Amino acid sequence: MGITQKLNLNHLPSKLGPYWILLTFFGSSLTTLTLARFGLCVWQGERVFSSHAWLNIFVGGLRVDIATLSYILMPALLLIIVASALSKQYMTRNIIKYYLLLMTALLVFFEVITPTFINEYDLRPNRLFIEYLIYPKEVSKMIFSGYKTEIVCSLLLLVLAIKAAAIIFASQWQNRAQLSTLKHTIVVILLLCLTTLGARNSIGHRPLNPAMVAFSTDHLLNDLSLNSLYSVAFAIKQLSNEQSSQDFYGTMAEEQLLTEVRKSMQNQQADFNNSNAPTKTFHQAAYQGKPKNLVIILQESLGARYVGTLGGLPLTPNIDKLYQQGWGFDNLYATGTRSVRGIEAVITGFTPTPSRAVVKLDKSQRDFFTIADFLAKQNYHTQFIYGGESHFDNMQSFFLGNGFEQIVDSDDFANIDFNGSWGASDEDLYTQADIELTKLQQQGKPFFSLVFSSSNHSPYEFPDNKISLYDNDKQTRNNAAKYADYALGTFIEKAKKSTYWEDTVFIVIADHDSRVSGASLVPIDHFRIPAVIFGKGIAAKRDHQLASQLDIPATLLSLIGASGEHPMIGRDLSQAIANNEQRAMMQYDKNFAYITKHHPQGNKVVILQPHKPATSYLYSESKLVPISNDQQLVKQALAHANFGNLAYQKGWYH
């Protein structure tokens, strides 16, 4: 009692007045974020404690939390200062109280949704969260269909947290500050200094950013050092920076960059004489006969781990059969983890970047190179067929502005037997596709159709009594993958009996794997996808070479007899490649991986991280083993990592 009276601790709230509520918010929020991080670490204990990462996570996490709370407190502090100067403390206290309640709600909301987001993406909420907000109808259907328990728990925790915060804040703000002018000035200066220092959390040139607390090759462990509100806020900041690859990985002289990129192209001796499109050159098709039709069947979220032929689960007997009948790729890799990234690679041959895919960027909405535009200029009819709403992910705008003459989505379907959260089932999609392709064949001119499936997507809805379930519960990823393959099989049987079969080259290829995760900077195994080219005249073979989605459009143009100039840097895999060089590249959040196959014990991988030196690895048996940097390979990686952003900004693909 004597010590308390001596220090006057009981009188601090009344003496500090509105400043006390800021301290209360800071302390309670810091405790909440720390407990949330502790819970996530326990949940991911196998990865956290096996790598002895807990200390790094909590030290880095403390820095990030302090920075986050300091940024939040700055507006409230400035408002208190203004109110005090104008003697209007009473008028501002409710504004500040509700502002802090809103910030509490945001902090808690993002933490309670984090486990679900990690389950899906193996990352904290980031730019994907922001991008999905643009499509509330589709996303809300998905959430309410597949995450009912998570919704109830999240709402309950959110309500309890807001109620508790309201009680605490109300009890702490009963008096005005009882400080002399001198003491008030000292408190103001002290708090301003502390929040500024806390927000920067660094005395270096740059303020705190995620790279400063990154310590592991396991991407999730680095993310656990953040809090989810900070992760989303940082993502919003980065969305405005479409030149982020150069800011992230380092710059390279334009001429050197183009030299490195051209060296990795198939036509190394080609005549590159267009300064406005420095990778544009003439490509001679391998097939020289009557132009063939092209049908690309883009499979949603179908990684190699779901394909029995590629060592995955026995879920895709029809794709397995195609691997025996057509040209099947065993070591082909996606460039990213989202559908728009797969569309970007397969339709435009554009390299991945840490920015959004070109499907969603402003400068690429008109007159941007696509194989649809290339083929339209060669008298092809070009078409996109999708079972959902084609405006999703900006697909309709991008396609119509860049060579696709016709969009067929669920509104245009003749019949829909099953409609899920993402639109018509794959069977309905393929029924409509068969109708459309038959019509086009009757018109007598070649056509190109992109058919995009959607059934293999959370919440995994598909018709009953179509397949024997692999998992006991119906709506699982494995069952959805099996149904997607079943629906594909029904289409292939129809196609073989159709009028268009004889004149068409088909490919089945995944846009990306599902739930890309793993304890490495880039989980390369989860980028491996199936791809099979088939049709009349396509010889059956298994292709073991390292390849990328970027190689697919150039290869398909060659197989259908479409010669011409284009800027794509992917290789035509139907023709010889100089020095038998093989490579793939992929973007995983902010990390870029460049893989080459010229080592007897495995593939060499260069990984670029934001604001960090390049690191090199030997990729063998699904493991990344650190090795010393090959400087020439690092140059190639940096050139390809920066090519996309530079090409976008300078209009090299227009």
C-alpha positions in Angstrom: 0.0 0.0 0.0 2.8 2.4 1.0 4.7 1.7 -2.3 1.5 2.3 -4.4 0.8 5.5 -2.6 4.4 6.7 -3.0 4.4 6.0 -6.8 0.9 7.3 -7.2 0.1 4.4 -9.6 -3.6 4.5 -8.7 -3.8 8.0 -9.9 -2.2 7.5 -13.3 -5.4 7.0 -15.3 -6.9 10.2 -14.0 -3.7 12.1 -14.4 -2.9 11.0 -17.9 -6.6 11.1 -19.0 -6.9 10.3 -22.8 -3.3 9.2 -23.0 -4.1 6.3 -20.7 -6.5 4.8 -23.1 -3.8 4.7 -25.8 -1.5 2.8 -23.4 -4.3 0.4 -22.5 -5.0 -0.2 -26.2 -1.3 -0.7 -26.9 -0.8 -3.2 -24.1 -4.0 -5.2 -24.7 -3.4 -5.4 -28.4 0.3 -6.4 -28.0 -0.8 -9.2 -25.7 -3.5 -10.3 -28.1 -1.2 -10.5 -31.1 1.5 -12.3 -29.1 -1.1 -14.9 -27.9 -2.4 -15.3 -31.5 1.1 -15.9 -32.7 1.8 -18.4 -29.9 -1.4 -20.3 -30.9 -0.3 -20.4 -34.6 3.2 -21.6 -33.6 1.7 -24.4 -31.4 -0.6 -25.4 -34.3 2.4 -25.5 -36.7 4.6 -26.9 -34.0 6.2 -29.6 -36.3 7.6 -26.9 -38.5 8.3 -24.3 -35.8 10.0 -26.3 -33.2 11.8 -28.8 -35.5 13.7 -25.8 -36.9 14.2 -24.0 -33.6 12.5 -21.0 -35.1 10.4 -19.9 -32.2 12.8 -17.3 -30.9 13.2 -15.6 -34.3 9.4 -15.7 -34.8 8.7 -14.0 -31.5 11.5 -11.4 -31.6 10.6 -10.5 -35.2 6.9 -10.6 -34.3 7.4 -8.2 -31.4 9.0 -5.7 -33.8 6.2 -6.0 -36.3 3.5 -5.7 -33.7 5.1 -2.6 -32.2 5.4 -1.0 -35.6 1.7 -1.9 -36.4 0.4 -0.5 -33.2 2.5 2.6 -33.5 1.1 3.4 -36.9 -2.4 2.9 -35.5 -1.8 5.2 -32.5 -0.4 8.1 -34.5 -3.8 9.4 -35.7 -5.3 9.1 -32.2 -2.4 10.8 -30.6 -2.5 13.7 -33.1 -6.2 14.1 -32.5 -5.7 14.3 -28.7 -2.9 16.9 -29.2 -5.2 19.1 -31.4 -8.1 18.6 -29.0 -6.0 19.6 -26.0 -4.7 22.7 -27.8 -8.3 23.7 -28.5 -9.6 22.6 -25.1 -12.0 20.2 -26.8 -11.1 16.9 -25.1 -14.6 16.0 -24.3 -15.7 16.3 -28.0 -13.0 14.0 -29.2 -13.0 11.2 -26.7 -15.9 9.3 -28.4 -14.2 9.6 -31.8 -11.0 8.2 -30.5 -12.8 5.4 -28.6 -14.6 4.3 -31.7 -11.5 4.6 -33.8 -9.6 2.3 -31.3 -12.6 -0.1 -31.3 -12.5 -0.3 -35.1 -8.7 -1.0 -35.0 -9.2 -3.6 -32.4 -11.9 -5.2 -34.6 -9.5 -5.2 -37.6 -6.6 -6.7 -35.6 -8.8 -9.5 -34.2 -10.6 -10.1 -37.5 -7.4 -10.7 -39.4 -6.0 -13.0 -36.7 -9.1 -15.2 -36.4 -9.3 -15.7 -40.2 -5.6 -16.5 -40.4 -5.8 -20.3 -39.7 -8.3 -20.8 -42.5 -6.1 -18.7 -44.9 -3.0 -20.7 -43.9 -4.9 -23.9 -44.5 -5.6 -22.7 -48.0 -2.4 -20.9 -49.0 0.2 -21.8 -46.4 0.6 -18.0 -45.8 -0.9 -15.3 -43.7 -3.6 -13.1 -45.4 -1.8 -11.1 -48.1 -2.5 -9.6 -51.5 -4.8 -12.5 -52.4 -7.1 -11.4 -49.6 -7.4 -7.9 -51.2 -7.8 -9.3 -54.8 -10.7 -11.6 -53.7 -12.6 -8.6 -52.2 -13.3 -7.4 -55.7 -15.6 -10.5 -56.2 -17.9 -10.6 -53.2 -20.5 -12.7 -54.9 -18.3 -15.6 -55.9 -16.2 -15.5 -52.7 -19.2 -15.3 -50.4 -20.7 -18.3 -52.0 -17.4 -20.2 -51.6 -17.1 -19.2 -47.9 -20.6 -19.9 -46.9 -20.6 -23.2 -48.6 -17.3 -24.6 -47.4 -16.4 -22.7 -44.2 -19.5 -22.5 -42.0 -17.7 -23.6 -38.8 -14.9 -21.1 -39.3 -17.5 -18.3 -39.9 -19.3 -19.0 -36.7 -16.1 -19.2 -34.6 -14.7 -16.1 -36.2 -17.8 -14.1 -35.6 -18.1 -15.2 -32.0 -14.4 -14.3 -31.2 -14.8 -11.0 -33.0 -18.0 -10.0 -31.0 -16.4 -11.1 -27.7 -13.2 -9.1 -28.5 -15.1 -5.9 -29.4 -17.3 -6.2 -26.3 -14.3 -6.7 -24.0 -12.5 -3.8 -25.7 -15.5 -1.5 -25.3 -15.7 -2.3 -21.6 -12.0 -1.7 -21.0 -11.9 1.5 -22.9 -15.0 2.9 -21.3 -13.6 2.2 -17.8 -10.3 3.8 -18.5 -11.6 7.1 -19.8 -13.5 8.9 -17.0 -11.3 11.9 -16.5 -9.5 14.6 -18.4 -5.8 14.8 -18.2 -4.6 16.5 -15.0 -1.2 17.6 -16.2 0.6 20.9 -16.1 1.5 22.5 -19.4 5.1 21.4 -19.0 4.2 17.8 -18.2 1.7 17.7 -21.0 4.3 18.9 -23.4 6.8 16.3 -22.2 4.2 13.5 -22.6 3.3 14.7 -26.1 7.0 14.8 -27.2 7.7 11.5 -25.6 4.7 9.7 -27.2 5.4 11.3 -30.6 9.0 10.1 -30.5 8.1 6.6 -29.3 5.4 6.1 -31.9 7.6 7.4 -34.7 10.5 5.2 -33.6 8.1 2.2 -33.1 6.6 2.6 -36.5 10.0 2.8 -38.3 11.4 0.1 -36.0 14.8 0.7 -37.6 17.5 3.3 -37.4 18.7 2.3 -40.9 17.7 3.9 -44.3 14.6 1.7 -44.7 11.8 1.4 -42.2 10.8 -2.1 -41.0 9.5 -4.4 -43.8 8.9 -8.2 -44.0 12.4 -8.8 -45.4 13.9 -7.5 -42.1 12.3 -10.2 -40.0 12.6 -13.0 -42.6 15.1 -15.7 -41.4 14.0 -19.0 -42.8 13.8 -20.9 -46.0 10.3 -21.9 -44.9 8.0 -19.2 -46.1 5.3 -19.8 -43.5 7.8 -19.4 -40.6 8.7 -15.9 -42.0 5.0 -15.1 -42.2 4.5 -16.1 -38.6 6.8 -13.3 -37.6 4.2 -10.8 -39.0 0.7 -10.1 -37.9 -2.1 -10.4 -40.4 -3.2 -6.8 -40.4 0.4 -5.7 -41.1 0.6 -8.4 -43.9 -2.5 -7.1 -45.6 -1.6 -3.5 -45.2 1.9 -4.1 -46.7 0.3 -6.0 -49.6 -2.0 -3.0 -50.3 1.1 -0.7 -50.3 2.8 -3.1 -52.8 -0.2 -3.3 -55.1 0.5 0.3 -56.2 4.1 -0.6 -57.2 4.0 -2.4 -60.5 7.8 -2.1 -60.9 8.4 -4.0 -57.7 10.7 -6.7 -59.2 13.5 -4.2 -59.7 12.8 -2.7 -56.2 12.8 -6.2 -54.8 15.6 -8.1 -56.5 17.9 -5.4 -57.8 18.3 -3.6 -61.1 20.1 -4.7 -64.3 21.1 -2.7 -67.3 18.4 -3.0 -70.0 20.8 -4.2 -72.7 22.4 -6.8 -70.4 18.9 -8.0 -69.4 17.9 -8.5 -73.0 21.1 -10.2 -73.8 20.5 -12.8 -71.0 16.9 -13.3 -71.9 17.7 -13.7 -75.6 20.4 -16.2 -74.8 17.9 -18.5 -73.1 15.5 -18.3 -76.1 15.3 -21.0 -78.8 16.2 -18.7 -81.7 19.4 -17.4 -80.3 20.6 -16.4 -83.7 17.4 -14.7 -84.7 17.2 -11.2 -86.0 16.0 -9.0 -83.1 15.7 -5.7 -84.8 12.5 -4.2 -83.3 13.5 -1.8 -80.5 9.8 -1.4 -79.4 9.5 -5.2 -79.0 13.1 -6.4 -78.4 12.2 -10.2 -78.0 9.9 -10.2 -81.1 11.2 -12.4 -83.9 9.9 -14.8 -86.6 9.1 -18.3 -85.5 8.7 -21.1 -88.1 6.0 -23.7 -87.2 7.1 -27.3 -87.3 3.8 -28.4 -88.9 3.4 -27.1 -92.5 0.0 -28.5 -93.6 -3.5 -27.1 -93.4 -3.9 -24.9 -90.3 -5.4 -26.9 -87.4 -7.8 -25.9 -84.7 -6.5 -25.4 -81.2 -8.4 -26.3 -78.0 -6.7 -25.5 -74.6 -8.5 -27.1 -71.7 -7.3 -25.3 -68.6 -7.8 -27.4 -65.5 -8.5 -25.6 -62.2 -6.1 -26.4 -59.3 -4.8 -29.8 -60.6 -1.3 -30.4 -59.4 0.8 -33.4 -60.3 0.1 -34.8 -56.8 -3.4 -35.7 -58.0 -2.3 -37.5 -61.1 -1.4 -41.2 -60.8 0.9 -41.2 -63.8 3.0 -38.4 -62.3 3.4 -40.3 -58.9 0.3 -38.7 -57.3 -3.0 -40.1 -56.0 -5.0 -42.4 -58.3 -7.7 -39.7 -59.0 -7.3 -39.1 -62.7 -7.7 -42.3 -64.8 -8.7 -40.3 -67.9 -5.7 -38.0 -67.8 -3.6 -41.1 -67.1 -5.0 -42.6 -70.3 -4.2 -39.4 -72.2 -0.6 -39.8 -71.1 -0.5 -43.1 -72.9 -2.2 -41.8 -76.0 -0.7 -38.3 -76.4 2.4 -36.2 -75.7 2.7 -36.1 -72.0 5.0 -33.9 -69.9 6.5 -35.3 -66.8 8.4 -32.3 -65.5 6.4 -29.2 -66.5 6.0 -26.4 -63.9 3.4 -23.7 -63.4 4.6 -20.1 -63.1 2.4 -19.2 -60.1 -0.3 -20.2 -57.7 -3.4 -18.5 -59.1 -5.6 -19.0 -62.2 -4.7 -15.6 -63.6 -1.1 -16.4 -63.4 -1.7 -19.7 -65.3 -3.8 -17.8 -68.0 -1.0 -15.2 -68.2 1.6 -17.9 -69.0 -0.4 -20.2 -71.3 -2.2 -17.5 -73.3 0.5 -14.7 -73.4 3.8 -16.5 -72.7 4.5 -13.6 -70.3 7.0 -14.2 -67.4 5.7 -14.1 -63.8 6.4 -11.1 -61.6 5.7 -10.1 -58.0 3.1 -7.7 -59.4 -0.4 -8.9 -60.3 -0.8 -11.0 -63.5 -1.2 -9.0 -66.7 -4.8 -10.2 -66.9 -5.5 -7.6 -64.1 -3.1 -4.8 -65.0 -4.3 -1.5 -66.6 -1.8 -1.2 -69.4 -2.4 -4.8 -70.7 -6.2 -4.5 -71.2 -5.9 -3.5 -74.9 -3.5 -4.5 -77.7 -1.4 -6.8 -75.4 0.0 -9.9 -77.1 -2.0 -13.1 -76.8 -2.0 -16.2 -78.9 -5.7 -15.4 -79.5 -4.8 -12.1 -81.1 -2.0 -13.8 -83.0 -4.4 -16.4 -84.4 -7.2 -13.9 -85.1 -4.8 -12.2 -87.5 -4.4 -15.5 -89.2 -8.1 -15.8 -89.8 -8.9 -18.0 -86.7 -12.1 -17.6 -84.8 -11.1 -17.1 -81.1 -13.3 -18.1 -78.2 -13.3 -18.4 -74.4 -15.7 -20.9 -72.7 -16.2 -20.8 -68.9 -18.8 -22.2 -66.6 -18.8 -19.3 -64.2 -19.1 -15.5 -64.7 -16.4 -14.4 -67.1 -15.9 -11.0 -65.5 -14.3 -12.8 -62.5 -10.6 -12.0 -62.1 -11.0 -9.4 -65.0 -10.9 -12.3 -67.5 -13.7 -10.9 -69.8 -12.2 -7.4 -70.1 -8.7 -8.8 -70.7 -9.8 -11.4 -73.3 -12.1 -9.1 -75.3 -9.4 -6.4 -75.4 -6.7 -8.8 -76.6 -7.9 -11.0 -79.5 -10.8 -13.1 -78.2 -13.8 -12.6 -80.4 -16.4 -14.5 -78.4 -17.0 -15.1 -74.7 -19.3 -18.0 -73.7 -20.0 -18.2 -70.0 -22.8 -19.6 -67.8 -25.3 -17.1 -69.0 -25.0 -18.5 -72.5 -25.2 -22.2 -71.7 -28.0 -24.1 -73.3 -28.6 -26.1 -70.2 -27.1 -26.4 -66.7 -27.9 -29.5 -64.7 -25.7 -28.6 -61.7 -24.8 -25.1 -60.6 -22.3 -24.7 -57.8 -20.7 -21.7 -56.0 -18.4 -21.1 -59.0 -21.0 -21.8 -61.7 -21.9 -24.7 -63.9 -20.3 -28.1 -63.3 -17.5 -29.3 -65.5 -19.9 -31.7 -67.2 -22.2 -28.8 -68.2 -19.1 -26.9 -69.3 -17.9 -29.6 -71.6 -21.4 -30.2 -73.0 -21.5 -26.6 -74.0 -17.9 -26.7 -75.3 -18.9 -29.6 -77.6 -21.8 -27.6 -78.9 -19.6 -24.6 -79.5 -16.8 -26.5 -81.2 -19.2 -28.3 -83.5 -20.7 -25.0 -84.5 -17.3 -23.5 -85.3 -16.2 -26.6 -87.3 -19.3 -26.1 -89.5 -18.3 -22.5 -90.3 -15.3 -23.8 -92.2 -12.5 -21.7 -90.8 -9.9 -22.7 -88.1 -10.7 -21.8 -84.5 -9.0 -21.5 -81.2 -11.0 -22.1 -78.0 -9.8 -21.8 -74.4 -12.0 -23.9 -72.1 -11.6 -23.2 -68.4 -12.9 -25.6 -65.8 -13.9 -24.7 -62.2 -15.4 -27.8 -60.3 -12.0 -28.5 -58.7 -12.2 -25.4 -56.5 -13.2 -24.9 -52.9 -15.9 -25.6 -51.7 -15.7 -28.6 -54.1 -19.3 -28.9 -55.2 -20.2 -31.4 -57.9 -23.2 -33.6 -58.9 -24.1 -36.7 -56.9 -23.7 -40.3 -58.1 -21.1 -39.5 -60.7 -18.0 -41.0 -59.2 -17.0 -43.5 -56.5 -15.8 -41.2 -53.8 -12.1 -41.3 -52.8 -12.8 -39.7 -49.4 -15.8 -40.5 -47.3 -16.9 -36.9 -47.1 -18.1 -35.8 -50.5 -16.9 -32.2 -50.7 -13.2 -32.7 -50.5 -10.4 -31.7 -52.8 -9.6 -35.3 -53.7 -13.2 -36.0 -54.7 -13.4 -32.8 -56.7 -10.3 -33.7 -58.6 -11.7 -37.1 -59.4 -14.9 -35.6 -60.6 -13.1 -33.1 -62.7 -11.2 -35.9 -64.4 -14.5 -37.8 -64.9 -16.1 -34.8 -66.6 -13.0 -34.4 -68.8 -13.3 -38.1 -69.8 -16.9 -37.6 -71.0 -15.8 -34.7 -73.2 -12.9 -36.6 -74.7 -15.2 -39.4 -75.7 -17.6 -36.9 -77.4 -14.7 -35.2 -79.1 -13.3 -38.4 -80.6 -16.7 -38.9 -82.3 -17.1 -35.3 -83.4 -16.6 -33.6 -86.7 -13.8 -31.4 -85.3 -11.6 -34.2 -83.9 -9.7 -34.8 -87.1 -8.6 -31.1 -87.5 -7.8 -30.2 -83.9 -4.9 -30.2 -81.5 -5.9 -30.4 -77.9 -4.0 -29.8 -74.7 -5.1 -30.5 -71.1 -3.0 -28.5 -68.7 -3.4 -27.2 -65.1 -3.4 -23.5 -64.3 -1.6 -24.2 -60.9 -1.5 -26.7 -58.1 -3.9 -26.4 -55.1 -2.9 -25.2 -51.7 0.8 -24.5 -52.5 2.7 -25.0 -49.3 5.9 -26.3 -47.9 8.8 -25.5 -45.7 11.0 -23.8 -48.3 11.4 -20.4 -49.9 9.7 -21.8 -53.0 7.9 -25.2 -52.6 8.9 -26.4 -56.1 7.1 -29.7 -55.9 3.8 -27.9 -55.7 4.4 -26.1 -59.0 4.7 -29.3 -60.9 1.5 -29.8 -63.0 0.2 -32.2 -65.6 0.1 -31.3 -69.3 -0.8 -33.6 -72.3 -1.1 -32.6 -75.9 -3.3 -35.0 -77.9 -5.4 -35.3 -81.0 -5.3 -36.7 -84.5 -1.7 -37.0 -85.7 -0.1 -36.3 -82.2 2.3 -39.2 -81.6 2.3 -40.8 -78.1 5.4 -40.1 -76.1 6.5 -39.2 -72.5 8.6 -36.0 -72.3 11.0 -35.9 -69.4 12.6 -32.6 -70.1 12.3 -29.7 -67.7 9.7 -27.3 -69.1 7.5 -24.4 -68.1 4.0 -23.2 -68.8 5.8 -20.5 -70.8 6.9 -23.1 -73.4 3.3 -24.3 -74.0 1.9 -21.4 -76.2 5.0 -21.4 -78.6 4.8 -25.2 -78.9 1.1 -25.2 -79.6 1.4 -22.5 -82.3 4.1 -24.7 -84.0 1.9 -27.8 -83.8 -1.1 -26.2 -85.5 1.0 -24.6 -88.3 0.9 -21.0 -87.2 4.2 -19.3 -88.2 4.8 -15.7 -87.6 6.5 -13.0 -85.4 5.7 -12.8 -81.7 7.5 -11.6 -78.5 7.2 -14.8 -76.4 10.4 -16.1 -74.9 9.1 -19.7 -74.3 10.6 -22.5 -76.4 8.9 -24.6 -79.1 9.3 -28.0 -77.5 8.6 -29.7 -80.8 11.9 -28.5 -82.2 15.5 -28.8 -81.2 16.8 -26.4 -78.5 20.3 -25.1 -78.6 22.7 -26.8 -76.2 19.6 -28.8 -74.9 19.1 -26.1 -72.3 16.1 -26.6 -70.1 14.6 -24.1 -67.7 11.5 -23.1 -65.7 10.6 -20.1 -63.6 8.0 -19.5 -60.9 6.7 -16.8 -58.6 5.7 -17.7 -55.0 4.4 -14.6 -53.3 7.4 -12.3 -53.4 10.0 -14.9 -54.1 11.2 -15.8 -57.6 12.8 -19.2 -58.6 14.7 -19.9 -61.7 15.5 -23.6 -62.4 17.9 -25.0 -64.9 18.8 -28.6 -65.7 22.5 -28.9 -66.3 23.7 -30.8 -63.3 24.2 -34.6 -63.1 22.8 -34.8 -59.6 19.7 -32.6 -60.0 18.5 -29.2 -61.1 20.1 -26.0 -60.1 17.8 -23.4 -58.6 18.4 -19.7 -58.0 15.9 -18.0 -55.6 15.5 -14.3 -55.4 14.0 -12.7 -52.3 13.1 -9.0 -51.7 16.1 -7.0 -50.6 18.3 -10.0 -50.1 21.2 -11.5 -52.0 20.4 -14.4 -54.4 20.8 -17.9 -53.1 21.4 -21.1 -55.0 20.4 -24.7 -54.4 20.6 -28.1 -55.9 17.1 -29.5 -56.2 17.1 -33.2 -55.9 14.5 -35.7 -54.4 12.2 -32.8 -53.6 14.8 -31.0 -51.5 16.6 -27.7 -51.9 20.3 -28.2 -50.8 22.3 -25.0 -50.6 25.2 -24.6 -52.9 27.5 -21.7 -53.9 26.2 -19.2 -56.4 26.9 -19.6 -60.1 27.1 -15.9 -61.0 26.1 -16.5 -64.6 23.0 -18.4 -63.5 22.2 -15.6 -61.0 22.4 -13.1 -63.9 20.0 -15.2 -65.9 17.6 -15.4 -63.0 17.7 -11.7 -62.3 17.2 -10.9 -66.0 14.1 -13.1 -66.2 12.8 -11.9 -62.9 12.9 -8.3 -64.1 11.9 -8.9 -67.7 8.2 -9.0 -67.1 7.9 -5.7 -65.2 10.2 -4.0 -67.7 8.3 -5.4 -70.7 5.0 -4.3 -69.2 6.2 -0.7 -68.4 7.9 -0.2 -71.7 5.2 -1.8 -73.8 7.4 -4.5 -75.3 4.3 -6.9 -75.5 2.1 -4.4 -77.3 
